[in-house]
Amino acid sequence: MTNDRRLEATVHGLVQGVFFRHNTQIEAARLGLAGCVRNLPEGTVSVIAEGSQEHLERLLVWLRRGPEFAVVERLDVEWKNASGSYVGFRIER
């Protein structure tokens, strides 16, 4: 666990109303990551994920594309040390 990292990403574009949160939760769980995803008032999606660098980088590749009907225009990314405060990956409202 000491090698775990934290990815904080804000996804810009057509990312609300296209099942972005639901599909992010599925992908993060498939990769064994912990964290959360939520819509932000300005129309973006916030993703916080913790786990191995390799799995976080795989999630990042997925976030750049998103689900079928999403149009990702930009991704703001920040890397930190994992906090260990998340269990599982959830959608926050």
C-alpha positions as a printed Julia matrix, in Angstrom:
93×3 Matrix{Float64}:
   0.0    0.0     0.0
   2.89   2.41    0.58
   3.48   2.66   -3.19
  -0.11   3.68   -3.87
  -0.72   7.0    -5.55
  -3.68   9.34   -5.83
  -5.01  10.71   -9.1
  -7.22  13.78   -8.98
  -8.73  14.6   -12.36
 -11.28  17.06  -13.69
 -12.84  16.04  -16.98
 -14.11  18.82  -19.27
 -16.43  18.54  -22.27
 -19.73  16.76  -22.83
 -19.33  14.58  -19.73
 -22.6   14.95  -17.82
 -25.76  13.11  -18.84
 -23.78  10.5   -20.8
 -23.27   7.89  -18.04
 -19.72   9.13  -17.41
 -19.87   8.59  -13.63
 -21.41   5.13  -13.93
 -18.86   3.96  -16.49
 -15.98   5.49  -14.54
 -17.1    3.54  -11.48
 -17.15   0.31  -13.48
 -13.69   0.93  -14.97
 -12.14   1.95  -11.65
 -13.6   -1.1    -9.89
 -12.31  -3.34  -12.71
  -8.85  -1.89  -12.1
  -9.12  -2.39   -8.33
  -9.01   1.32   -7.54
 -10.6    3.14   -4.61
 -12.07   6.62   -4.73
 -15.06   8.52   -6.05
 -16.51  10.31   -9.06
 -19.01  13.19   -9.06
 -20.53  15.85  -11.27
 -19.48  19.42  -10.54
 -21.81  22.42  -10.96
 -19.87  23.91  -13.89
 -20.55  20.82  -16.04
 -17.31  18.92  -15.41
 -16.71  15.58  -13.71
 -14.34  15.17  -10.76
 -12.49  11.89  -10.29
 -10.4   10.93   -7.27
  -8.79   7.51   -7.51
  -6.18   5.73   -5.42
  -4.19   2.62   -6.2
  -1.11   1.49   -8.09
   0.51   3.91  -10.54
   0.0    1.39  -13.35
  -3.74   1.05  -12.74
  -4.2    4.8   -12.3
  -2.48   5.39  -15.64
  -4.86   2.88  -17.25
  -7.8    4.79  -15.76
  -6.32   8.02  -17.1
  -6.22   6.57  -20.62
  -9.88   5.61  -20.22
 -10.83   9.06  -18.84
  -9.33  10.75  -21.91
 -11.84   8.81  -24.04
 -14.79   8.3   -21.69
 -17.92   6.29  -22.46
 -19.54   6.07  -25.89
 -21.52   9.34  -25.93
 -19.03  11.5   -24.04
 -16.86  14.13  -25.71
 -13.79  14.75  -23.57
 -12.25  18.11  -24.46
  -9.7   18.46  -21.68
  -8.43  16.6   -18.64
  -6.8   18.42  -15.73
  -4.67  16.0   -13.71
  -2.89  16.22  -10.38
  -0.83  13.43   -8.78
  -0.48  13.04   -5.01
   0.33  10.4    -2.43
  -2.61   8.16   -1.57
  -4.53   9.03    1.59
  -5.94   5.54    2.11
  -9.26   7.09    3.1
 -11.37   5.38    0.42
 -12.82   1.89    0.45
 -14.14   0.85   -2.93
 -15.08   3.25   -5.7
 -18.34   5.16   -5.43
 -20.45   7.73   -7.21
 -21.01  10.84   -5.11
 -23.94  13.13   -5.7
